[in-house]
Amino acid sequence: MRYDERFLEEVKGRLRLSDVIGKTVKLRRQGREFVGLSPFNKEKSPSFFVNDDKGFFHDFSSGKHGDLIAFLQETERLSFTEAVERLAAEAGVPLPAPDPQAEAQDKARQSLADWLETAATWYEAELRRPVGRAARDYLVQRGLPESEWARFRIGFAPAGRTALKDYLVAKGALAPELVAAGLLIAPEDGGSPYDRFRDRILFPIADGRDRIVSFGGRAMDPRAAAKYLNGPDSPLFDKGRTLFGLPEARRLLHAGGADAALVVVEGYMDVVACQRAGVAAVAAMGTSLTEGQMEMLWRLHAEPTLCFDGDRAGMQAASRAIDRALPLLKAGRSFRFAIVTGGKDPDDILREQGAAALKSQLAATTPFVDALFRRERDAVATETPEQRAGLRKRLREAAGAIADGDLQAEYRQALNTRYDAQFAPAPPPPRPERGPWRGRGKAWEPVIGPSTPEGRAGARRLTRTVKSVPAALARWAIHDPGVLDDHLEAFEARGFGDPALSDLAGTIIRLRLTAERLDTEGLQRHLADSEFSALLIDIDRAATLAGAPFMKPDVTLAAARSQWSRAFEALSRLAALDEALTAAREDLVGGKDSSAHRQFKLERDRLRRAVETGTIWTEDS
């Protein structure tokens, strides 16, 4: 029988974990926890811990971990339903009425879970077969030795279109089941379903009970449209309420004691790197943390650390996390921030510098209030009284987003204190002896003062050249912000494909992801107010030279969006080919085969010519 989370929480909330477990295990208090001999193994020294505040037990001798329900399942060999019924009776909570439809859904969900587990075992085996050789080489190159693969259940999906499907169907699976589990894709035209994951290294995604609910895959082909691919939402998998690496992170968190940190990183390999270094780490299933994921984190730790790369994308992800978390902050519920320096991510640091260096960088954290202040301070210039007044207003509004009244008042005071410390009036400079002139020999010359925001903007404009095709893409995206919705991850990573438009792209993606509603007029107004007005003029001028068909007045919205998407994907692919060429050149230095380098260069040059000559807009380009 299926029980909703509210019912389960009510049952567990009425029972103290140590009281129930203490009936079968002799426990003694040790600080904020209880300790006793393991009920799972014979031992002389206690290694079994119970934490009432966190609501779980952990046994170091066996590695078993869980809540009250899991304890009864493990020690008395009860089913989940039997364990819930036993605890509900003890807590005096009446069981909900049986629901035949819910029972049927539970049975179907269990079937999906069984096929996901079977798929995970098959993927693991494929990694070790001849077809997985390139994937094995890649993992070793990334510093992940074979001895660690089983710990994280890493596997490989071969390139065949129906390799997994054929294996599971032969074992009795039905294609619709596998589609529902997210393992297959059903074509919209009604064609035969095919494998979702192909030619990818796979990382199983487990729920809080350590059951596989989906997979995440890293592409082996550098030209793949999506470097990383998660399974879709399913009856078992809710991206917004799942954290990759959660079961192992909980074990590490408990083993580390009261001072252990919980770190949120950005990718699968980063989670693996941190956990190999003994750091409890998880990752979100998308571009930003959801409210549900934040609540999960706070149930494990009062102040998790959010770790981001120091590049533009990392800063944007940190900014989104700040906005998402502000209304939810309370006393004992906050975040800290860690920025990985040197253009590296946690996986790079572990591989190149070792576990100690990784732990050191993750320990260098910034409190939430400081991260918030720095974001608002650095968002725009603060050189004039008007600009500083705008900063005060933004700080006031940010504090006002906190729902908890007491904490909101504390944040107002803390942010004002930081503002005053930053912008306290400086002592006046000494007056020159002969006024605003500087002597040189017998002549006098005017003193050139510090540059102004307007002067710096003019200097940037003199040295900036906007390319025509990226300008056309930018102009249309400002006119039709909805065109970005199908390309958010790629747009966040590569922008419009022109470094001159990087800051503009960063601002647009931040607004698109954080604003409840973003229309053309609102976007244009915000960009003009954010000192992009000069750049917008340059974009308009350059866009007219692109010959983009979606800029014509007689083109329908659907056709314009299709043409825009085609051009955007071409520029994204061009950037990916440049990256692949860089990697291939490194292989050439190492004496490897040059065929990949030639292939990438031919394709890159062909696509670049199409962009530069305008043939990108023709059907056969």
N, C-alpha and C positions, 0 to 999 in steps of 0.2 A: 504494500500500500504506500502511496506517496503522501508525504506530509509537507506542508508548506513551511517556509523558514520561520514565520512568526510563531507557529505552534512549537517547533523544535526549540526556538530560543526561550519560549515561556517555560517549557519543561526543564531545560538546563538552568534557567535563571532561578528556579525554585529549589535547586539542589546545589549543595556545596560539593565541589569535586573531591576535596579531601575527605569529606564525610562518607561519601559513597565508596571510594576506593579504600578508605581506611577500614572498611568492614572485612576486607580480604587481605590487605597488605598493612603491616605494622609500620606506621609513619611517625616521624618526629619532625618538629619544626626546625628549620634551618634558615634564619633570616625571614625573607618574605615567601619562602617555599617550604614544602614538606619533602622529606627524603626517606627512602626505605630500600629494602632489598628487592631486586627485580622479580616480578611475578612471572617473567618469561624465561629466565635462566637461573641456574644455581650460581650463587656468588657469596663471597664473604664480606666484601666491602660494598656499601650501598651505592647504587648508580641509577636509581629510579627516583625521578623528581616529579612533584605535583605542584602546579601553580594555580591557585584559586582565582587570582586577579585576571590572568590571561585565559583561564578556562581550558587548560590542556595539561597532559602529562608527557614526559619524555623519558625513555629508557635508553641509557647510553650503552648498555651491554648488548642490546639487540637492535638498536636504532629505531624502535617503534615509537610512534608519536601520535597523539590524537586527543579527542575530547572524551566526554563520558560515554557517548554511544560507541565510539571506537574501542574504548577500554572493555566494555562488556562483550563486544564482538570478538575481541582478541582473547580475553581470558576465559569466557564461558562458551565460545563458539556459537554465539547467537547470530541470527541474521539481523540485518539492519532494522527490519520491522519488529522483530522480537525484542531487540534491545530498546527501541523506542517505547514499546508497550510496557516493558518492565519499568522503565524510568518514569513514564507518565503515571503509572499506578502509584509509585513511590512518592511522586510529587503531588498527587491528588489532582491531576489535570485530566479531564475527560477526553477520551479519544474522539476525533471527528468521525462523523458517519461515513461508512464505506462508500466509495465513489467508483462504480465499475468503469467509467470512462477514464478516470485517473489511473486505475490499476492497469488498464490496457495501454495507456501512455507510458507508464513505468516499464511495462514489459517491452515496449518498442524501444524505449531509451536504453534499456539494458542490452538489447540486441545490437544497437548502434555502438555502445561502449565495447562490446565483445569484438565487433569487427574492427574498431579502431585499435584495440590491443593486438589483434592478429596482424593488422597492417604494420604496426610498429615493429613487431618481431620480424616481419618480412623485410622491411626497410633496413633493419639492423643487419640482417643476413646479406642483403644486396651490397651493402657497403664493403663487405669482406670478400665478395666474389670478384671475378675478373672485371665485370662491368663497372665496379666501383673504384678502379685503380686511380683514376684522376682525382676523384673525391678524396681518397686516402692521402694522396700526395699533397693535396691542398691543405688538409687538416694538419698534417705534419709540418708543412711549411708555415702555417699559422701558429705553430708552437703547441698544438694539441696532440699529444702522443696517443698511440693506440690503447695504452693502458687506461686512458680516461674515457674512451668512447662508451663503454658499457655503463659507466656511472651516470652519464647524461643521456643514455639510450640514443645516441646519434646514429642516423641511418642515411640511406641514399635511395633516391627515386630514379630509376634508369630513364633514358630518353624515350623508350617505347610508348606509343600512344595508349596502349591498353594493357601494359605489363601487370600492374597491380590488379586491375579489373579482372583479367583472365585468371589470376591466382585465386582471388577471393570468390569469384563465381564458381570456380571448380570446387571450392570448399562449401558451397551451398548458399552463398550470399546472393541477394537479389539486387539488381542494379539500382532500383529506386531507393533501397536502404542505403546504399553506398553514396548516392547523391545526397540524401538527407544528412549523412554523416560528414559531408564535405570532402569525401575522398574522390568523387567523380564529378564531372561537369556535364550537365544535360544541355545540349545545344538548343537554342530557341527555335530552330527550324524543325525540331522533332527528331533529329538524327540520333544515332546511338551514343550513349554517354561514353566519356573517355577520362583518363586519369587527370586529376587536377595538378598533381605535382609530377613534373618530368624534368630529368637532368638537374636535380637539385639535391643538395645536402639537407637532410631533414632533422629538425629538432622537435621532439614531442612536447606538446603543451598539456600540462596536467592541471586539474582543479585542486581545490583545497584538500580533497581526500586522496590526492595522489593518483587519480584515475585519468587516463589520457582522454582528452576531449577534442583535440585537434592537432594540427601540425603547423610549423613554420618552416619555410624552405628558402635556402640561399642558392641563387642561380649559379651554375658553373659557367654558363656562356656569358662573357662580358657584354654581349650585345642584347641580352634579354631585356624586354621592356620593363620588367620589374625585378630589381636585384633581390629583394626580399618579398616573400609572398606568404600571407597567413591564410589559413582556412576560413571559410565564411561562417557567420553566425549559424547556429544549428540548435536542435533541441538540447544538445549537451553543452554547447560553446557559446558564451556571451562575451564578445571581445571587451565590452565596457566593464565587465565584472570579473575579469580573469587577469592574473599576473603571471607572466612566464617565470618559471623557476621558484614558485612559491613553496612547494613542499620541502625542497632542499634548503631554502632560505630560512624556513622556520626551524629546521634542525640546527643549522649553524647559529641562528639567533639564540636559541636556548643554550647551546653548548658554550657560547661566548659570555654568558652571564649578564648581569644588570647593565654593564657598560658597553655591550655589543651594539654596533651600529647596524641599521637597516638601510641599504642603499638602493636607489632606483636608477638604473642605467638605461641606455637607449637600444641595445641590440642583443641578440641571442649570444653571440660570441663574447660580449662584454659581461653578461651574466655568468657564463661559463668561466671566464677569466677570474672574476671576483670570487666565485664560489671555490674555485681551485686554490685561491689564495687565502681561503678561510673567512671571507667576507660575505655576510648574508646579503644577497642582491637579488633583485627582481627587475622585470622590464614590463612596460605597458604593451598593449597589443596594437597600438596605432601611433599617430603622431603626437598625441598628448594624453595626459592622465585624465580619466573621468572622475566625477564625484564618487561613483561607486568604488572605483579603485582606491581613491584616497581614503574612504571609510575602511576598506580592507587593510590598508597600510597602518592606519591609526589603531586598529584592533591589535596589531602586533607591536607597535612602537609609538611612543608619544611624539617623537620628532624625527621621522625618517629623513634621510639625506637624498636630495634630488641631484643627480650627477649629469652634467651636460658637457658636450664638447665646447671648446672655446670659439668655434666658428659662428657665422651668422645664423645658420640653421639651429645650432645649439642655443644661442641667445634667444631666438624666437620661441623655441620650445620652453625655455625657462620662463619667458614672459607669459606664455599661455598658462603655464602651471600656476604662476602667481595669481593671475586673474581668476582662474578656476577655484583656487583654494581660499581666496580672501573671504567670501561669505561663510565658509565652513569653519574658519579658525575659532578656537576656544582655548581657554586655559587648559594646558596639558595636551593640546592638539595643534601642532605646527609642523613646519618643515625647515630644514637647513639646505643650503646649496653648496655644491662643490663643482668647480669648473676645472676640467682636465686641461692642462696647459701644453704648449708645444705642438699643437696640431695632432695630438695623439688621442686615442681612446683607451679605455681600460685594458682591452685585449693587447694593444700595442705595448703598453707600459709593462704588463706582466711578461710579455715575450722578450722585450728588449732590456728591461731594467730589473725585473724580478718582483717577487711578492712584496718585499719590504717597501720598495718605491711606490707600488700601487697603493698599499695601505696608507703611506704617508700622504699621497695626493688626496685620497678620499677623506682623510682626517682633517684636511685644511678646508673647513667649511665656513660659510657665511650665514648668520642668522637671517630669518625671513624678513625682518623689518629692515635690515641693511640692504638686502637684495632688492626690496621694493623701492627704497629711497634711491639707490643707484640707478635703477631702471628709469624712474621718473626724471631724475636729474640729467641723465645722459640722453633722454629722448629728443630734446631740442636744445638750442642755444640758451644760455642764461646770462648773457652779457648786458642786457638792458633791464631797467626796472620793470618794464612791461613783461618781459620774458620771465623774470624771477617771480612776478606776481602770478603768472600762469602756472609756474611750478608749484607755488603755494596752493593754488586752487586744485591742481591734480593730486597733490598729497592729501589734501582735505577730502577729496572725493574718494581716493583709494581707501583711506581709513573708514570713510562712511560706508564702504561696501561690506565691512565686517558686521555680521548680524548680532554677535554677542556685544551687548552694550558696554560692559565693563572693559572688555578687551579693546573695543573701538576707542574708548576714551584714552586708554594707555597708548594706543598706536598714534592717536593725534598728538599726544604730548611727545612721544619718542620721535616722530617724524619732524615736528617743529624744532626739537632740540638739534637734530641733525642738520636741518636747514640753517638754523642760526649759526651753528659751528662752521658750516661751509661758506656762508655768505656774510660773515661778520665784516663790518667796514674795515678796510685796511688803513693804516696810518698814512697821512698825506705824504707824498714824496717831497724831498727838499726842493725849494724853489731855485731855479737856475739864477746865476748871478746877473745875467743880462737878458732876462726874459726868455721866450720860446725860440732862442737861436743858439746855435753852436758855433764856436769860433774855430777857424782853421787858418792859422797864420794871421794875416791882417783882414781876411774876409770872414763873413758870418753867413752860415747856412741854416735853413729851417730844420728843426728836429722832426723827424718822421715818427709819428706815434704808432701805437699798436694797431694791427689790422682789425677791421670790423667784420661782422658776419656778411654784410653786403659785399665788402671787398673780397672776402674769401670766396663767396659764391661766384662773383664775377671772374676770379682767377680760375676757378674750376671750370667755368663755362668756356673760357678761352682754350683750355687744354682738352676739352671733352669732345669726342666725335661719336655720335650715335649712329649705329648701323641701321640701314633702311628696313630690313625684314624684322629684326627685333623691335624696331620702333613701331612698325605696323601692328605687330602682336600686342605691344603695350597700349597703343592707342585704342585698339578694339576692346581689350580687357577692361580699360577704364570706361569705355562706352557700355560694355556688357559684362559686368563682373561675374555673372552666372556661368560664363564660358569656362571659368577656372575650376568649377566644382568637380569635373571628371579628371582633373590633372593636378590636384592639390599637392600630392606627395612629390611628383616630378617638378612642379613649379617651385615648391619650397626648396628643393635641392639645387635647381639649376636656374631659376628665375627666367628671364626672357632670352637667355643665351648671349647677353652682352654685358660685360663688367660695368659699363657706363650706366646701366639700368639696375644694378644690384640693390642699391638703397631703396629705389622705388619699388622693386619687386618685394623686398622685405617688408615694407610698409603695407603694401596691398595684401600680402598673405596674412599679416597680423590682423588687419582689419577684417578680412574675409573670415578668419577663423574665430575671432572674438566678438564681432558685432552681431547682434541678433538679426539685424536687417541691414543690408548694404546695397543701396541703389546707385545709379550713375551719378545723380546730382550730389548725393552725400559723399561719394568717393572723390569726385572732382573738388568739392569744397574742402574736404580734409587735406587733399594733396596740395591745393593752393595755399592753405593755411600752414602747411608743414614745409614751406620754403622749396617746394618742387615747381613753382610756377615757371621759372626760367627753363627747367628741364622739359616741362610739358610743351613749351614753344618749340624747343629743339626736336622733340618727338614728332610733333605735327609736321615740321618741315621735312624731317627725314622720312616719315611714313609716306609722304606723297611720291617719293622716288621708288618705292618698293613694287608698285604695280599690283598690289594685293587685291584679288577679286572680291574679298569680303568687305572691302572699303567702298565698293560701288553702291550707289543709293538704291538700285533696283534689285538688290540681292535679298532674298528672304532670310529671316533670322536663322532658320534651320540650316540653310545652305551656308550662311556666313559662319556659323559655329562649326560646321563640318570642315570648311576650308581652313578656318583658324586652327582647329585641332590637328589637321594634317600638317600644317606648317610648324606648329609647336612641337609635334612629335619628331619632325625632321630635325629641328634644331637640337632637341634633346638627344636624338640619336647621334648627331654630329658631335656633341659634347662627350657622349659615351665612347665614341670611336677615338676621340682625342685621348681619353683616359686609357683605352685599350692599347693605343699605339705607344703611350708612355710605358706601360707594363711590358709590351712586346719588345721595346728597345732595351729594357733592362735584361730581358731574356737573351737578346743578341749579344750583350756584353758578356753574359755567362756562357756563350758558345752554343746556345740552343738553336733549334731549327728556325730559319727566318721566314718560313712560308706564312705563318700567322701575321707577321709584321707586314709582308707584302699585301696580303688580303685586306687587312685593316686599312692600309694606306690607300689602296685603290678605291675602296668603298668611301673612305673619308674624302678623298679628292673629288670623286664623282659628285658626292652630295654637296660639297662646298661650292663646286662650280654651279650646281643647280641653284643654290641659294644666291650666289653672287650675280648670276646672269638672268635670274627671274624665271628659269624653266621649272623651278620648284612648284609654280602654280599650274603647270600643265599636267594632264592626266597620266602621261607616260614617264614622268620624272621619278 
